[in-house]
């Protein structure tokens, strides 16, 4: 039921706040079950041809030709079957809450959701017997309440909720906050429609979506009252681990109601997120600044360190510990840090007159141990010494983790499949579905056993190298192989290049650099490249110098040395961190128009053969070569008729930014082997998922395909990354039409057949082999594992494919969901084609987890962040309002090759 809530904040306090109003309406309208009428999405191409709706799954092929290697005992998944008490009413009554005031809700942000929950929980606790009569509705913290029965106070009612201050101390200046909650009945969810959808007898309606939303609120409501909840996960400090820099990682559990074949399931998985360490603020400051103890701060804090603290800790909640337990419950937010120490920060005191903070504390409370440190500003005129402040536990660290923190986080989350599966099973005790009183009232029960699904394993393809190789063809085992006795399918020629070392010659001697280049050249030639100039000029650049100027000098020397257009600048970087890499890529890609390859200086002294081979793989495709390919028999759909593969992705700026754009990338194959790709990139409004300029991007790459192969693609296979299920309908309606419009603008009679597939990797489906015989050395499923039953969509064409071999942790399969198909793919043909393509990713000699066109599109999006005018990658808080981030175009000489590798 939708409802509005008006809440009047009738109290004022010492903290400046505007009057707040909340109104809750809860309106009831009976909706009788009726037959479903189809809601097909109608989509029209530019010439008026109607496009079909999202397709249904084709039946699997039968017969001996189908690959049916199955797991001995199936796979366990973190999916649990949901059952409902059929004797109960099939409807779920619900209300909607709307917040109108600027003080409480300007947007549905997490901080306001926390206040909303406090108000509602106070209402629920105070009125469970007298008003609710024992009914247990659930609330989503934003605008929806769902109830298993009609709430017993008529069509509309208003209630007053009194919310005490955090410190439970009220005075004439700080009376408790009072909220008026007005509830109005709105509607009923027809659960029969959801039942019909799960059985494949009707399409997904708004009523079904609302029902699934209600069930998600139901399963998350009780944990959200006990634990820290963010999105679909909640977290507990039990078993947490400290990261570098005052951050710790908490273990969490993800849960989501998922429609599956014939039934509803709860998907449960592990999750983890970073929190600030609770406790002493001074200790946290020491860790953020990289010191060992507060004694290291005896000389105070520098201006740059104070800026770093403000970026890291702004809006962090603290409490004071010097005025007794009752007052310590009072919460403050860090606004800033004073530019001078506590002994120099003065204010007017009613008791002592004008006095500095350190002296005030010495007279009234106790002498400060660190008067030389700055104060914490929590209001315009209130400053507190760091050492009397304590960080409240459970505050999420939302800023990007640094490299060391990320490495530590990976160690924490990287768990073998059997350990992850056991922790998920243990998580059911924490979720405690069986004793959940809210779920009991809704008549909902959840199985305690993981669902076991059938799976099959596709055979690896045969991949091909140059015919002169000792081993020109091979069928990889366990998803990996080596370059021994192999030459690249098409070796590029390198004649004009230079080496640019970012560091002094005293630190990186010329002979050491020459030895590294010699080993790299030998390795590249051994695997099929043609290196005409084996002694390129070597330059040294000052790290503080303008990177663009240094690259221009290297470009000039490369051309002078070979009397030809420079092809490559090999850059030796001192470290992986810092902005230097991005500056090199921006200058090479968008200013000079030359391919760049970066190597770390740590490899100079002892050049490793494997490292040099990996660099050579990247160099070959960047210079227009081809590393490997699949013979026509392995990709008949692509080889039999001119076919172009597209991969598309959109990457967004960090949460909390409003000025920065999103980047949309598109890559397209340029030949019948689908091993080489061209790319194009656009910027668009930030956090917009639909690709705004897709029509022109498709036209651009179709022209490139034609120029390269002298043929028009007769078929288009489009893999689209980064789309959530809630965006399927919009993507289906707008992006497929953009593809068709692009074709018709090139030629009014041009109608290639299109298959459009969404690729999802940010999901929580995991597979755990029951029998060790069905796992690889890491304990994960074998490469080529396909799951296409039980936990997939009730009737649409989707499947999970784990195409890579596990290295560490629990492997995540990719989820492929076909939205549109004019090429009549069967599950077998599409699964096999997609899996085979995963073996010709250009950067490595392994099958990869993601179909290469999408993998490349993701890399192109990441590279675009370096192509902006403006510091796109800098910290959110370091940028002023109105900052501009213009995307610079990639130079044509670079764009025609796979420069992004």
N, C-alpha and C positions, 0 to 999 in steps of 0.2 A: 504494500500500500504506500502510496506516496503521501508525504505529509510535510507540513511546515512547522517550524518551531520558532517562536518569538521568545527571546530571553532578555529580560531587562536586568542589567547589572545595577542594582539599586544602591550599592555601597561605593564609597570612595575610600581610598587608602593613601598611605604616604607615597606609594608609587603612583606617578601620574598615569592615569588611564581615562579613556573616553567612556561615556556611558555605553553599555552594550545591551543588545536586544537579541534574544533567541526566540524563535517561534517554531513550534513543532505541530504539524498538522497530520492527522491520521484519519483517512477517509476510507470507508468501506463500500464496495460495490460488488454485488454478486455476479460472477461470471459462470454461466452454466457450461459444462463440457459440451463441445460440439465437434463435428467432423472437421478435420483440418483441410483448408483450401491452400493449394500450392502457392508459394511466394517466390517463384523463380525471379532471379535478377535478370532483367532484360537489358542487353547491351547492344548498341548499334555501331557498326563501322561507318566510315566516312561516306560510303556509297549507300547506306541505308540497310545493309545486310544485318540481320539479327544474329547476335552471338548467343551461344548456349549458356546455360547457368553452370555453376561449379559441378564438375562431372562426378558421377558415381563410379565406384570401383568395378572394373571389369572382372569377370570370374577368372580364376587362375587356370592356366593351361594344364590339361591332364595328359597323361601318357608317359612313356618311358623317356622321352626327350627332355622332360623337365628335370632340372637339377634338384634332387631331393635328399641330399646328404643332411640328415637331421641330427640333433643332439640326442645323446643316449637317454637322458632323463629330463630334457627341457631346460629352460632357464627360469630362475627366480627373478622377479621384478619388484620394485618398491611400490606396487599397486595392490590395494586392498578392496575387496568387493563390498559394496554397500547394499544393505537390504532395508526395506521399510515394512513396518507393521501394517499389513493390508487392511486390518479392521478399522484403522483410524481414518479420519477425514483426509482426503487426498489434497486438500487445499492448504496453502500456507498463507496466512494473513500478514500483510506487511504495511509499514508506514514509511513515509519519507520525511526527513528532517531538513529544513532549509535554514541557514543562518544568514541574517541580513546586515548585521552591524559591521562597521569598519574595524572596531576594536577586536571583536572575537574572530570574525572570519572575513578576511580579504580574499583568500583563496583556500582551498582545502589542503592546507599544509599539515605536516606531521605535528607541529607544535599545537595547532588548533585542534587537531584530532585528539591529542592528549587531554586538553581541557574538556572537549566534548564528552569523552569517556568518563572523566571524573564527575561531570554534572549528571550524566545518565546513571552511572553506578550509584551515586548518592540517591538519586530518585528511586532506583530499583531497590536498594537496601532499605530505604525508609518506607516504601509502599508495597513491598512484596505481598504482605498479608492483607492490609487494609484496602488497597486499591487494586492490585493485580490479582488478588484472590488465589495466590499460588501459581499463577501462570508465569512461565519463564520465557519472555521474548528475548531476542538477541539483537545487538546493535553493532553497526559496522564502524562507528566512530566518526562518521561523516554525515550521512543523510538518510540512512535506511534502518528501520527496525523491522524484524520479522517475528511473527508470533504463531504458535501452533493452534491457537484458538482466538475467537473474537475477544478483544479486550473488554472487560465488563463495566465500562463507564459511559456507554452510549456512543453517539456519533462524534462528539467533540468534548474535550475536557482540558482544563488548565490547572497546572500544579506549580507550587512554589518549591524550589530546591535551594537549600542554604548550604553553601560550600565554604568551609572554614579556610582561613589562611594556612599556608604551609607550616607556619610555626605554631599554629593553634592558639596564638595570642591575639585577642581582639581588644580594641580600645575604641574610644569615641572617634578617633581619627582613622581607625582601621576596623570598622565593623565587618562581620562576615558578608561575603558576596551572596546576593540572592538572585536566583534566576527563575523566571516564569516560563514553564514549559506547556505549550498548547499542543494537544494531540488530536488529530482529525483522521477518521478512517478514509481509506482510499480504494483498496481493491483486493483481489484474491488471485493467487497463482494457481492455474489449472495444472496440477501435476500429471494429469492424464496425457497432456500434450508432450511432456518430457518423456513419458513412458513410450509413446508412439515414436518419437524421434529416436530413442535408443534402439528400438526394434526395426528402424529403417522404414517405417510406414509414413513418416511425414518429414518435412524439411525442418531446419532449425529456425524457430520463430522467436520473436522478442519475449514471448511468455516462457519459452524454454531457457533463454539466456537469463531471465530474471530468476527462474527456479534454480539454476546452477549458482547464480550469485547468492541466493538465499542460503543454499547449502554450504557454500564457502564461508559465509558469515557465521553459520551455525557451528562448523567444526573449529573455527578460529576463535570464537568468542571466549570460551572458558580459558584457553591458554593465554589469551591476550590480557586477562585479568591477573595472571600470576607471573608472567615473564615479559621481557622486553620484546615487543612485536614490531616488525617492520615489513610491510607488504604482506606476502604470503608466508613469511617465516617468523619464528620467535626464537629468542636466544637466551641462554643461561650461562652464568659465569662459571658453572661447575666444569672443571677441566680446561679452563682458559689457559692461554700461553702468552707470555710477554713478547712483544716485538720490539724492535729498536725504536728509540725516540719517544718513549712515554705512551706507546700504543700497545693494546693487547687484543688478541683475537678470541672471540667467544664461539663456542659450538652452538649451532642452531638446528632446527628442524623445519623443513618446508613441507607444506601440505596443501593440496588443491583437489577439488572435486572435478573429475574428468569423465566426460561421456566416452564410453567404450562400446564394443560390439554387444548389444543386447542388455547392457547393464551400466550402472554408474560405478565408478571406482574412486578411491582416494589415493592420489599419488603422494607418497611420503619419501623424502630424501633428506640427506644431510645438507646443511648450509653453514656458512661461517661469515662473520663480518668483524670489522675492526671497531674497537671502542677506546676512548681515552681511559687511561688508568685512573681509578678513583684514589682518593686519599690526599696527601699533602700537595698543594699547588706548587710549593717551592720545589719539591722533588720532581714534579712533572716538568717544571721549567728547566731544571738542571738536565733532564734527559733530552728534552727537545733541543737544547743548545749544544748537546754532545759533551757535557762535562761529567765528571765522576761524582762530585759531591757539592753541596752548597758552599764549601770553603773555596772552591775554584772560582767563585763569583765575588771574592773579596774586593776586587777593584770595581765592582759594579757591572752594568750591562751596557754594551755599546749601542749606538743608534741603530745599526743594522740588525743587531740581535733583538732589540725592542720591536723593530718592524716585523721580524720573523715571528716573534711571540704573538703579536697582534693578528697576523695572518692566520696563525695556527689556532689561537685560543679565543678569538672573538666569538661572543655569544655562548661561550661555555658556562654552564651553571655551577656556581660555587656556594658554599655556606661558610659562616664565620664560626670559630671555635673558642673565642676568648670571653664570651659572655654567658656561659652556662648552656645546659642541654636544651632548654626550651627555645632560646633565641637561636641556637645552632640550626634549628629546622628552617629558619628563614632563608629563602633562596635568592641569590642575585645572579645577574648575567654580567660577564666580563665585557666591557665596552672598549676599554683601551688600557694602556700602561702609561704611567706618568713619565715625562721626559727627565725628571730629576728624582733623586733618592727620597726615601721616607724622612730622612733627617733634614731635607731641604724643602719638602712640600708643606706649606703652611696654610692654615685656615683659621677662621674666627670661632673660638669656642665660648659658649655661655659661661663656662666655669673658669677658664684660664686665659681668656682673651685671645690674642693672636699667638698661635703656637704651631710648631711643626709636628707632624704626625708621630715621629719617633719620641719626642718629649711628651706628647699627650699620652701615648701608651705607657711610657715609663711612670707617669704620675698616676694614671687611672687604673691600669691593669698590671702590666709587667714590662720590664725592659726588653726591647727587641734584640734578637740575636743578629739580625741582618739589617740594620738601619741604612746601609749603603745601597740597598736594592730599591728599585722603583716601586711605587704603589700600584694597586689594581683599581682602575676606575670602573665603578659599577653604576654610577649615575653622574649627572653633570657636575655635582658638587660633593660627591662622596668617594673618598679614596681609602683603600684598605691595605695594610701591609701584607705582602705575599705570605709571610709565615703564619698568619692567623687564618688563612683561607684553606678550605678543603674542597677538592673536586668531588662532586656528587657522582656516584657510581652509575654506570649504565648509559653513558652518553656516547652516541655513535660518532665515529670518526669518518666524516663524509668526504674529506679531501683525498686526493690521489696519494696512494702510498709511494714512498720512494723505492729505489731499487732493492735496498737491503730489507726493508719491511716486506716488500713483495716476495722476496726469496724466502723469508721466514714464514710468511703466510702460506706459501706453496708447500713448505715442509709440513705445516700443520694440517692442511687439507688433503695432502697426497696420501691416500690410504688404499692398500690393496683391496680388491673386490670382496674377499671374505670378511675383512675387518669392517668395511663399509656396510656390508649387508647385515652383519651382527649389530652394528650401532643403530641401523635403521630399525631393526627388530626391537632393540632396547628402547628406542624412542617411542614405541607404542605404549610402553609403561608410563612415560612422561605425558604422552597425549591422553592416555587414560580414557579412551572412547567408551569403554563399558560402564564406567561409573559417572559419565557425564550426564548430569540431570537435565541439561538443556536438550541434548540429543534424545534422551529418553522420552521427554514430552513430545518431541517431534516424531516419535516412533521410528527412529533411525538407528541401525546397528551397523558396525563395521567389523569385518572379519579380522581375526588375529594372525592369519597366515598370509605370507606373500603369495601373490598369484604366480602360477607356473605357466609359462607360455611355450608353445612350440616354435622352433626356429629352424632355419636351414642355412647352409654355408655354400656360397657361390664359389666356383673354382677360380683361381687367379688367371688373368689373361696371359697370352704370349706377347712379350714386348720385343721390339726390334731396334738394333743398332746398325751402324754402317756395315755393309756387306764385307768389307775388308777385315772386320773384327774376327778374332779367333773364336769368339762366342757371339755371333751376330744376333741370335734369337735365344730367348730363355723364358721359362715360366717360373716366376719367383716363388719361393717357399717362405711362409710365415711373414709375408708382406714386406720383405726386404731383400736386397741383393747388393753386389759390389760392382765397381767399374773395372775390375781386373779382367784383362783380355778383351776389353770392349773399347770401341771408338764411337764418338758421337755420330748420330745419324747424318747431320750436316754440320761440319766444322766451320766456324767463322774464321775469317782472315783478319789478323791484327798487324798493322804496319806503322801506324802513327799514334804514339801515345807518350805519356810522361808520368813520372812518379812524383807526388807531392807529399813530403813528410812534414807533419805539423809538430815541430820540435827542433831544437838546435842540433847541429851536426855533432857537437860534443857528446850529446846524449844518445844520438842515433848515428853512429859512424857510417860513412859511405860504404865501407866494405861489408858491414852487416846488412845494409839495405840491398847491396848488389847480390849477396849470397841468397837472400830471400827471393829476389826477383828471378835469379837463375833457377832456383828450385820450382818456382811458380811456372816459369816458361817451359821447363822440361816436363812438368806434370801436364800442363795444358796441351803440349804437343803429343804426349803419349796417348791422350784420350781423344785426339782428333782435331784439335785446333791448329791453325797455320799461323805461326808467329814469325813474321818477316823481320821485325826489328826486335832483336833479343836484348839490346842494351839501351833502353830508353833514357832520356835525360832525367836526372834526379835533382829535385829542388827541395830546399828547406824553408818552411814558413814559420813566422812567429805566431804563436797562438793568439796573441793580442792584436795581430794585424787584421785588416778587413779580409775576410775569407774570400769574398768575390774577387778582390784584386789578386790574391795569391793564385786562385784558379785561372784567372786570365793570363797571368805570367806563365803558368805551366802549359796552358793551351798554346800560347805563342811559341814556346820552346819546342813543344811536340811538333808543331807544324814546320818550324824551321829545320828541325833535325831530319825530318822525313820528306820535306818538300811536298807534303800532302795534307789534306784536311784532317785535323786531329779526330781520332775516334774515341779515345778513352783517356781519362785522368785517374790513375790509381792513387788513392789518398791513404796515408798511414796516420791513424788517429791515436793519441796517447791513451785515451780511456773510452769506455762506452758511454759514460755519463756526460752531461753538459749539452750545450746548444750547437756544438761544432758540427755534428753529423747533419743536423737540419739545415745549417747554413751552407754546407757543401752541396746538399741535394737541391736546395732552392737555387743556388747560383748555377749549378750544372744543368738542371732541368729547364729553368725558365729564363735565365739571363744569357748564358753562353751558348747553350744548346749542344752539350757534349755529355756522353755517358760517363758516369762516375762509379767507381767501386771503392768502398771503404774497407780497410783492414785494420785490426787492432795491433798496436806496436808490440804487444806481448808475444806475438808470433814471429817477430823478426829474428831473434837469436837462435831459435831452433825450429825452422820451418817444418811442419808436419805434412807428410805426404797426403794424408786424408784431408787436412785443412785446405791444402792447395787444390786438391781435386774438387772440393766443395765450392771454392772460389771460382774455379774454372767452369763449373756448371753454370754459374751465374753470369760470368763473362761471356760465355758462348751465346746465350739467348739475348743478352743485352746488345750484342754486336750483330744480331740477325740470324744466328745459327739455330739448329734444332738438336736437342740432346737425344731424344728417343721418340718412338711413335708406336702406335698399334697397327698391325697389319689389317687390311680391309675385312678379313674374316672376323676380327674381334669387334669391329664397329660397323656392321653392315648398314645401320640406319644412316650413318654419316657418309660412308664411302660409296653407297649405291647411287645417291643423287646429291647434287650440290646442297650442302646443309651448313648453316652457320649456328654456332653455339654462342649464346650470350650469357654473361654473368653480371649481375647488378647488385649494388649494395648502397646503403646510405649510412653515414656515420654522423653522430650528433656531438655537439659540444658538451662539456660537463654540466651536471645538474647545477642549477642556481645561476647560470649565465643567461643573459637576455639579449646581448648584443652580437654574439658570435653566430656565424652561419653553420648550417649542416652541409655536408659534402655528399654528392651523389656520383657514383662512378658506374661506368659500363665498359666491359671488355667484350670483344668479339673475336672469334677464330677467323683466320684469314686463308685457310687452305683445307683440303680434304682430309688431312691427317689430324686436325684439331689439336696440334701441338704448339702452334704459334698464335699469338693474340695481339691485337691492337687495342687501344684504350682511349677513353675520353672522360672528362670530369667536369662537373658543374657545382657551383655553390648555390644554395637556396636558403629560404627562411629557416632559422634555427628550429630544431626539433620537429621538422616536417618530414614525415616518412615517405609520402608519395613523391616520386621523382617528377619534379615540375617540368623539366625540359626533356623528358624521355623521347618524345617524337623526334626532335632534332638530333639527339644522341644516337638513336637507332639509324637514322638516315646517314649519319656520318660514317658509322661502322659498316653499314651495307655497301656504301660506296667504296670503302677500303677493301672489302672482300672482293668486290667486282674488279677493282684495279689490280688486285694481286692474282686472282684466279681467272679473270676474264669470263666469269659466270655469275649469274644472279642466283642467290640461294633460293631453292625451291621449298626448303623446309627450315623452320626456325625452332630451335630448342632453347628455351629461355629459363635459366635458373636465377631465382630472385632470393637474395638473402635479407635478413633483418626484419621480416614482417611477422608480427604477432597475429594470433588467430582472430583477435578483435578487429584487425585491419584487412582481413581477407576480402571482404565484400568491396571495400573501397579500392583496393589494389586491383581486384578483378574488374571492376567497372572502369577505372581510369587508365591503368597502365596497359592492359591488353588493347584497349581502344587506341592508345597512343602508338602502339606497335603497328596496328593495322593502318592507322592514319599515315604513319611514316612511309609504309610501303606504297600506299596509293598516291602520295605526293611525289614519289619518285617515278611512278608509272601508273596511270589510271587502271591499267589491266593487270597489275602485279598483285597476286593474291597467294603468297606462300602460306603453307599450312603451319600452324603455330601450336606448340605445346608449352605451357607456362607452369613452372614448378616452383613452389616456395620451399626454400631450404632453411630449416631451423636447427640451430645448435645450442641455443640458450633455453634448454628445457631440462626436466629432472627425471627423465626416463633412464634407468640404468639396468643392465642385465648381468646376472651372476650365474655362471655355470654351476650346476649341481654336481656333475661328474668331472673329475680332474682331466679325464680324457678329452673333454670338450673345451679345454682352455689352453691358452698358450703359456709361455714361461712366466709371464707376469700374473697369471691367474685370470686374465680377461678372456672374453670371447675371441674366437679365431677371426682373422680378417675375412670379410665377406659374409659375416653373419647378418641375416635378414629376419626381421620380425614383422609379419604382415597380418597377424590375427590377434584376437582377444583384447589387446589394449589400444588398438588403433581406432580411428573414427568409425562410428556405427555403420556407415555405408560409403563415404567418400574415398577417393583413391589416394591412399597414403601408406607409407611404410617407414620402418627404421632400418638404417643400414650402418653397420660398424665396418668401415672399409679399411681401417688401419690396425697395425699390430700394437698392442699395449707396450709402453716402455716403463712407466711408473704410475702408481695410483690406479684409479678405476676409469676405464675408457668410457667416453661419452659417444653414443651413436649419433648420427645425423638423422633428422626427421625430414622426409621428403613428402610434400603434399601437392598433388596435381590439382590446379584450379581450372585449367582449360586444356583441351587436347583435341586437335584436329588431325593428329597423325596416327590415331588408333593404336596407341601403345597398349600392350598387355603388361601386367605386373612383371612377368619374366623378362620381357625385352627391355623395359625401362630400368629395372633393377640391375640387370647385367650390364647394360650400357653405362649407367652411372658408376657402377663399381669398377669397370674396366678403365674408365677415364681417370680414376683416382691413382692409377699407376704411372701416369705420364706428367705428373707435376714436375716442373723443370728444375726446382732447387735441390732435389735430393733423390736418392735411390731407394725410396720407400714408398709404399702406398700411403696416401694421406687421408685424413679423417673427413675431408670436405671436397666435393667435386671441384676440380681445378678452376673452371671459369669463375666460380664464386670466391674461391681462395684468392685469385688474382684481383678481383674487384675489391675485396677487402683490403688488400695491400695498396691498391691505387688510392682508396679513400684515406688510408693512413698517410700516404705520401703527400696528399693534397694539403695536409696541415702544415707542411713545410713550405708550401707555395704561396702562402698568404703574405700580403703587405700588412704589417701589424703583428704584435707578439701573441699569436693565437694560442701558443702552448704555455703561456705564462700563467701564474696563479690567478684564480678568479678575482681575488680581492685587490690585486695590484693594478687593475685596469680602471681607467676613469670612464665615466658615462660617455656615450657617444663614440666609443672607440670603433674604428673601421678596420675591416679585415678583407681587403680586396684579393681575390684569387687571381694569381698571375698564370697566364697560359703557358703550357708546356711547348717548347720549341718544336716545330715540325720534324727536324732532323732526329730528335730524340723520341718523339711520339710514335714514329713508324716502327720502332722496335720495342721490345719488352724492357724498357728502361727501369721499370719499377722493381725488378727482381734483385 
